[in-house]
Amino acid sequence: MTPVEKIRNLAIIAHIDHGKTTLIDSIFRAAHVFRSNARVEERVMDSHELERERGITIRAKHCTVEWNGYQINIVDTPGHADFSGEVERVLSMVDGVLLLVDAVEGPMPQTRYVLMRALRLGLRAVVIVNKVDRPRADTLRTLNKTFDLFVELGANDAQADFPVLYGSGLEGWFVRDPALQGTRGMAALFETIAACVPPPRVERDAPFLMQVSTLAWSDYFGRIGCGRVLQGVHRLGEPLVRTMTRWTRAAGAAAGRLHADRAWEVVGTEEASSAHLWVTRGLDRKEVGEVRAGDIVWLAGPEGIGIGDTFSAPFIESPALPPLDIGEPTVSMFFLVNSGPLSGREGCAVTMRQIRERLDRESRVNVSLRVEETGRADRVKVSGRGELHLAVLIEEMRREGMELCVTRPEVITSVDAEGNTLEPMEHLVIDVPEEFQGVVLEKVSRRRGEMTAMQENGRGVIRLDFSIPTRGLIGYRGEFLTDTRGLGIISSRFSGYGRWRGEIASRNRGSMISMDTGPATSYALKNLQVRGTLFVAPMDPVYAGMIVGEYSRPEDMPCNPTKKKHLSNCRSATKELFEGLKVPRTLTLEGAIEWIAPDELVEVTPKSIRVRKAILGAEDRKKAYRRVAAAGG
């Protein structure tokens, strides 16, 4: 058993793609977590298939390494703003953070967000200026920007006096001063963690107490809660008391107490006991019979474990702890049964009951997700922290063999005490070459964005800061990459709710809608490609109401992509099969979700991503549009 003064609990936080998971790979190599002849993949902490494909961390994960008698518990956190709900909770389990900052990009929006959460909890940070070996690295500028960010976020004197390391997580070395020549390795990092991250402040002789910060699910054990033991010792099977709490706006409630300018109350208690206990060793969970204060543990047994639940010894008088903050969803979509003519050909034609069951399983561990009934048998409303948050869920369901349809994302609004409509706002940061500055400013202003700052780095790249509604970013990222020839960098984070900024012009191009069902022909597509951009290739199956391309004009255009060339005595039907055809645009899931209009759906199957009209029949669509027009919609 490691003495508590030798335990270090820390989280690695940074903006997306600043090198968190790669740094952990180097930590594992330096701490000899794996055998010297073991085959270890890159970004070993990204164990999920989607994480490896996209190169991002989706869910927070725990690992443990041993160094010179120290037990270092590390939490790898997501860097994308849509998964920041994972970061908010795990910070309650740690005593310090490693803040990674890219030596070229400097602090980015998600850097600000996660650092703000850490500082509010009183945590101290070790700043790591990563990727100093990149050609355009500017360590002094990055360090100054980071210090300015600490001051801006209200860091106290102790927090602002942070230690700094420079190096490369990919190559596996860090030093305290890049100008000095010497041995380069990971020793400086381990020594700084041991010296600057405090051990857990716990009482091992007090009664047992822990709070659940993360959830997992097992078909064998049910829901599993993870958290740090705050005090005491617990042995497997001993009785516990589970206390549930929630935030409430009612000031002075009978059981409420003030915390962070809000009141919270106890909503229930129940007797429980532990059926299984695990601790993390390396990357694996190891089942144990006893856990002590300072340990990060996994506990199974009580049914329905929730985020923020407190587990305590039965004889503690007031065991309840304040609930943990869980960020509210900002974007919602409707999930529908796939009712298209091709339903069931490429996957499982699931019913609404099966879709609900899958969403219920996801909501057991994905606490930032909300699933609501709509009163209709063919759809359910799903809300999340952003487009990517929901797109990852849809992709997981798709890979499980499910077919479904989804609508365009819509932001979740609220109303203040004065009756004003509020909408979610984003802090948008764009790094773009000077020659593309004009088109970016024009496009963002059309989407109700307001520029708040502009900085020039002296190398032909300008950083633009905007305040923009979340709905203004829907569908813009792909357009931004096109406008900047792929040279721009765009990132954003949720910054709060603000006044409704008015209507935003929707997509300025219409759809090419198929009027017939069958395989697409090269003869028809060759004539259609001059009218816009195609989404289908020859021999792809299409059906009436399916969208086969983007029209170059604002209105929709009915077309027949299945039309065949007539045979004659001097021409062959296959002579010009692929002659003059352009490569069609391949729709990704995120691209399709961003592109569709409010009256369109994305059809998701294990093999294909299609877009279609919500109402397939042309006459039925006309009747529906007339009804909406008559109702004043």
N, C-alpha and C positions, 0 to 999 in steps of 0.2 A: 504494500500500500504506500503510495507516494505521499510524503508529508505535504500538508496544505501550503506551506511556504515555498514548495518546489513546483506548484501547479501554476500554469499560466493559461488563462482563457482569453482568446483574442479572435477578432473577426477581420477578414481582409475585405476592404471596401474600396471601390473605385468606379469610374465611369466604364461603360461597355468598351471592351477591346483594349483596355490599358494593361492587361497582363496578369490578372489575379490568378487564374487557374494555371497558367504557365509557371508562375512563381512557386506554386505549391508543388509542381513537378520537381523543380530544383531543390526545394526543401526536402522532399522525399529522398532524392538521390543523396543529398548531403547527410541526412540522418540515417541512411542505410535501412529504409523501411522494407525494401525488397532485396532479394538475393542478388548477388553480383551477376549471375547468369540468367536472371528472370527476364522474360520478355514483357516489357511494360509499354503500353501505348502512350502517345502524347496526350496531354490534358486528361490525365487519368481520373480526375474528379468529375469530369463531364461524362458520367456513366450512361446518361440517357441518349438514345439514338438521335433524337432531334437536336440535342445540345451539340453533338459532334458534327452534325451536318451543317448547322447554322453558325457554329463557332461562338455560341453564347451560353452562359449559365442561366438555367431557367429556375431551378430550385436550389435553395441553400442546402449545403451538405457539411457534414462534420468529419473530421479526421484527427488523429492523435499521433504525435511523434515524440521520441525520447531523445534528449541531448544532455550529456553531462549530468545525469541525475534529475533533470527537469522533465516534467510531463507537460507538453505544450498541446493544448486543445485548440484546433484551428477550425473556424467556420468560413467556408467559401460562399460568398454572397453573390446574387445576380447583379449585373451592372446595368441592365436595361430598365428604363423607368417603368415599363409595364409590369415588371415583376418586383417592384420595390416593396410590395407588401411582405415579401419574404425577409427583407432587410430589417424592416421596422421591428419585427418580433425577436429575431435572433440577437439583436444588440442587447436585449435584457439579460442574456446568458453570459456575457463576456465582461472583462475588466479593462480591456484596451482594444485599440484597433490599429491595423496597418493600413495607412492611406496611400494607395498607389496613384501616382500622377505621371502621365506620359510626358517625357522631356521635350517633345515637339508640340503637342496639342495643349499642354497645360491643364488647369482645372476646367472641367466641362460641367454641363447641367447636373448630371447624376452625382458628380463629385460634391457639388454644393448640397444636394439633398441628403445624401447619406452622412456627410460630415455634420450637417445641422442636427440630424437625429442623434448622432454620437455625442456631440457637445452638450446637447440638452440633457442627456443622461449622465453628464459629468465624466465621461470617459476621456482619457488622454490618448493622443495619436502619435504613432511613429510614422513620419512621412518618408516615403520611398520614391525618389525620382527615378522612374524606370525608363528603359530603352535609351540610355545615354549614348549608346553606340550608333544610333541612327544619324544619318548625314546632317539633318537640320536641327539636331538637338541643341537646346539652349537652356542649360541647367540653371543659370542665374535668373533668367527671366521667369522660368517655371517656379523657382523657389519664391521669388518676390510675389508672384501672383497667388501662390498658395498661402503665403503669410497674410496678404491682403484679404483673402477669403476668410481666414480664421478670425481676423479682426472684424470683418463685416458681419460675421455670424455671431458675434458677441462672446468669443472665447475669453476665458479669464486668463490671468497672467501665467498660471501653471500650464494651461492648455496651449497657450500661444508660444510657450518656450518648448517647442517640440524638437526631438532629435531627428536628424536627417541622414539618410543613406542614399548613395548613388550607385547605380549599377545596371545590370541586365538580367532580368528574370529568366530569359531564354537561355543565355549562356551560363547562368548560375554563379554570379559573383556580385558582391556589394561591398562598397568601401565608404568610410566616413568622409574622406576628402578625395575627390577625383584627381586633384593635382599631384598627390603624393604617389610615388611608385612603391609598390610592395606586393606582398602575396595577395592574390585575389581569390576569394572563395566565399562561402556562406557563413564563416565564423563571425564576421561583424554583425550579421543579421541576428544570429542566435544570441550573441552577447548583448545586443541592444534590447531584444525581447526580454531576456532574463533580468536586465537592469532597469528597464523603463516601464514594463508592464507589471502592475502590482499583482501580488497573489490575491486570491479570493478573500474578501472580508467576510468571514463566516465564524460561527460558534459551533464547534463540534460537540460540546457538552449540552447544548440546548435541545429541546424537543425537535423532532424532524419537521422540516418545512421545505416545500419546493413549489414552483409555479410552472405550468405548461406553456412553452413558447412555440413549439413546432409539433405538427401532427404527421403521422404516417399511418398506412393501412396495410393490414395483412389479412388474407382470407382465412388464416389459421387462428390468429390471435385477436382479430378485430382492430379497432382503432388503438394506436399506440401514441402516447404523449411523451414529448422530449422537453427537458428543462434542466436547469442547474439546481442542485441541492443547496439551499441557502443556509441551512443549519441542521445539526443533528445527524443521526445515523438511522437507516432503515434496513431491516432484514426482510428477505423474501417471505411473503405470506402474513406479515404483521398487519394489524388493523390500521386503517387510515380513515380520515374524514375528508371528503371532497366538498369544497366550497365553490359555488358558482356566483359570479358577480357580473354586473353590467353597468355601463355608463348611463346616467340619467340627467336630464336638464333640470329636473325639479330640485331647486336649491332648498336645503334644509329638510330633505326627506328623512323619515324616521330612522332608517338604517344607513343613510348616506353620509359620506365624508367628502370633504373638498380635496381635489387633487388636480393640479394643472388647470385651475379655474373651472373645473367641472365637478359635478357630484357623481358618486357611484353608490350602488347599493348591492346588498347580498340578495340573490334571488332564490337560493336554495342550498341545502346541505344534505349529504347522504353518507352513510357508512360504506366503506369500501376496503379492499385489500389488494395487494399486488400479486399477480399470477406469474409475471415474468419481469426480470430486471436485466438490462443490458448496459454496457458502457462501450465506447468506441476505442478500438486499439488499431492503429494504422487506418485502414479503410473499412475494416470489418467490425461488426457488432459482436461483442463477447458477452455471453450470459453469465451473470454473477449472482451470488446469493446475498450480497450486502453492498450498500452504497453509502458514501459519507459526504459530509459538507464539502463543497468545492467541486464535486464531480458533475459532469454533464451526463445525464442518464436517460434511458428510454424505459418507460413503464407501461405495462399492459395488464389488463384485468378488469378495471371498472368500465362499464359500457358508456358510450357517448361522451368520452373525454373531449373537452373543448379547449380552445385557446384561452389562456388566462385563468383556467381552473387552478385552485390551490389545493395541494395535498398536504395534510399535516397529521401529526400524532393526535390521538383522540383527546388528550388532556390539555391542549392549548386553548386558552379562553377566546382569543380573537385572532384566528389564523388567517382571515381573509386579506388578500392583497389587492391593490387597485387593478382593474382590468387592463389588459394590454391594448394599445391602439391598433386598430385594423383599418387601413385606408378604405374608404368607401369607393364603390365602382363609379366610373365616369362615363362609360360607353356601354350600350346595350344592343343586342341583336335578337332576332327571332329565329329559332331553329324549327324547321318544318320537315314533315315526311316528304321524301322524294316521290312526287306524283307524276314525273315525266314518263313518256313512252318507253324510255330505255331503262326504266327502273328494274333492278334485279339482275341485269346482264353482267355487271362488272363487280358486284359485291352482294351483300345481304340487304334485301329490301326490308328494312326494319320498320316496325310500327312505332307510333308515338310513345307507347308504353315502354318499349325498349330504349328509346332515346332518353326518356325521363329517368329510367333506372341507371343509365350510364352517367347522366349528369348528376344524379344523386351520389353515385360513388365518387365522382370528382369533387363534389362539394364537401366530402368528408375530410379531405386534406387540403384542398385549395380554398382557404378561408376568404380570399378576396373575391371569390366568385359568388354570384347570386342567381338563383333559379326561381322564377316566379311563374305561376299559372296565369293564363290570359283569358280564361273563360271559353276558349275554343279548343275543340278536340284535336285540331291538326297542327298546333304550334305551341311553343313554350318560349318565354322570354328569358334570355341569359345575359347577365351584366358582368362586366369585368373592368380592369384598370386601363385597358387600351385595346387597340386593334390587334396588336401582336399577342396579347394575353389570350384573347378569344381565338385567334388564328391557330395558336399552338394547340389549344384544346380540340379544335376541329380537325387538325392534322392528325392528332393522336387517335381520334375516333375513326378517321378515314383509314388509318393503317391497321385498325382492328377489324376492317372489312365492312364497316357500316357505310350506308348511303344516306344522304340527307341534303336538304336545301337550307340556305341561310340568306338573310336579308342584309341590306346595307347597314353599317353601324350608325347608330344615332346617339347623340350625347344625352346625358341625364341632367335635366334642369331642376332647379328648386326656386322657391319664392321666399323673399325675405319678409321681415315684419311690416314693411311699408308696401308690400304688394308688388315689388319689382322682380322681374324674372332674372335669375342668376344662372350662369352657365360655367362649366369647367374651363379654366384658362391654362395655357402652357407657357413656360419660359423657353423660347426657341433660340438656339444658338447656331449660326451658320458660318462656316469658314469657306470662303469662295475666292478664286482669283479675281483681280480687279476688273478684267474685261467682262465678267458675268455679273457684276454688282447691279447694273441697271435692271436686267431682266428679273433678278431675284427680288429687288425692292418692289418692282411693279406687280409681280405675281403675289407676293406676301401681302401687300397693301390691298389687293383685290379680295383677299381672304380675311380682311378685317384685322390684319396684324399691325401693330404699332411699334416702331423701332424705339428702343430705349438706350442703345449704346452702339458705338462703332469704334473699332480699334484696328490699326494697321501695324503689322509686324515688321515692316521694312523689307519684306521679301516678296512683295507682289500679292500677298494674301491678306484679305480683310475679314475681320470677325464682326458679324452683325448680331446684335441681340434684339429680340422682339418679344412683345407680349401679344399672344394670339389665341383666339378661341380654339378649343380642341377640335371642333367640327371644321375649322379652317384647315387643319392638317390632314383631314381625311382625303386621300387621293392625291396629295401633293408630293409625297416623297419620290414617287416614280417620275413625275413631271420635273421635279428639281434635278434629278440625275440627268435627265435629257437636256434640260436647259444649260447645265454646267458641263456637259460632255463627260460626265462621270468624275470630274475633278473636285466637286464640292463635298463638304462634310456637313451633315445636318443632324442635330440631336435636340431633344426636348425633354422636359419633365413637367409633371403636373404641379402648378403653383398655387392653386386655390380656385375659388369661385369669384366671378366678377359679373358686372352688369351685362345683359344681353346686348351685343354689338350690331344687331340688325341682320338682315338676310344676306346670305353669301351666294353668289352666282354658282349654279350647279354646272355639271359637265356641259361644255359648249359644243359637243359633237354627239350625233345620234347613233342609233344602232341599225345594223343590217339584220332584218328579221326574216328567217326562213318561212316560206309559205307552204312548203311541202316536206314530206318525210322520205328518207332514203339516203344512200351514200352520196357525198358531194362529188362532183365531177370537175375535172380540170377545165373542160370547155366552159362551164358556167363560172368557175372561179376566176378564169382569165379575164372575163368581161366584168366581174365584180371588183377586182383589185384596183381598177382605175378610179373607183368611187370611194375608196377608203382603205383601211387596214384589215386584212383577213385574220380570223382566229382559227380557221380550219384548213386542212390540207385535203387533196384528192383522196377519195374513198373513206374519209371520216364519216361516221353516221351522224345525220342531222334529222331534226323533226320540226314540225310546224310550231312556231313560237320560240324556237331556239335562236339565239343571237350568234351569227356567224362572222361578224366583223364590226368595226367601228366606222360609221359613215362620216364623210368629210364635212357634212352640213349639220346644223343643230337638230333637225327633225329626224324621225325614224324613217327607214326605207325598207318596205317589203321587197323580198327577192326570192328567187328560186335557185338555190345552189345545186340542185340535183338535175338540172336541165342537161340533156344529152345532145350531142351532135347527130344530126340526121345522116343516115347512111346513103351513099350514092354509088354509081358505077365507077367512079374515079377517085373516091376518097375512103380512107379507112377510119373507123371510129377511134382507133388508138394511135393514129399517126402522130398527133401533136399532144400526146398525153401530158407531158410536163413542160412543154415548150413555153417559155416566157413567164412562168409562174414565179412569184416572189416567195420567199420563205415566210410562212405565217407567223404572227406573234404568238408566242407560247404564254398562256396565262398561268401565272402562279396563283396560289391560294390568296396571298395578301394582295397581289395585283388585281385579281378579280373582285375581291371584296371592296377595294378602294374604287374600282372603275364603275361598278353598276350604279344605275339610277334607282330612285325610291320604288319604282314599279317593276323592278327586275330582281332576280334571284341568282345565287351561285349554286349550281348543282355539283355536289362533291361526291365522288365515288373513289374506290381504292385505286383506279387506273386513270381517271380523267377529272379535269376541272372544266366545267362548262358554264356558260351564262345563258339565261333564258328570261323571258317575260313571266311575271307572276301569273298572269292569265294567258294561257297558250293560244286560245282561239281568237282570230282577228276580229270577228263580229262581237264576241264577248268583251274584248277589250274596248271596242268602240262604245258599247252600251255602258260599261263601267265608267269610262271617261265622261260620257254624257251625264250619268248620275252624279258624279263628283262635281261637274260644272254647274249642274242645276242646284246642288246643295251649297254652292259658293266656295268650293274647295279649290 
